[in-house]
Every structure is written in C-alpha cells, then in structure tokens.
C-alpha cells in the first residue's frame, strides 16, 4: 500500500515545523502544501472540515482522490499522536 501523506502548513507556524521534524525523524515521506501559496486547495480543505487550523494532514488513499483529513485539536493534539495515526495508513 502506498498512500500519500499531505501536510498543509504555513510559514512561521511552529506546530507545522514540529510536525515536519517528527515526520522526518520517523522516516515518513510527505508532501507539504504551504497554504498561503495554495489558497484554492486550502479553501476546499476548510470547506470540507469546517476548520482553519494547521498543520492539517490529509491521507490520499492510493488509486483514489479520497482519504481522511486530520485537523489539530479535533483529531490530534501532538505530532506524536498524528504520526501514530499516519502509521496505520503506511
């Protein structure tokens, strides 16, 4: 299985920096989408989740355009917590 991990970030967001560090330390490949440069896709994420919080994590299930979206405080409270969730998809 080769699901794609997408992390929505914002420059200067310390929580985003912390999550990216932990992902790299855990050797989890991910694609970063910086929201200030990608308004259209970020607006779709906000529309879907109803929340404008970062870092938001999307797991794109292989062979589809679908997958779960994980939002901080709603779905996880720390980088370690979301990494454990991500590992279930790898």
Secondary structure, 3 states (H helix, E strand, C coil): CCCEEEEEECCCCHHHHHHHHHHHHCCCCCEEEEHHHCHHHHHHHHHHHCCCCCCEEEEECCCCCCCCEECECCCECCHHHHHHHHHCCC
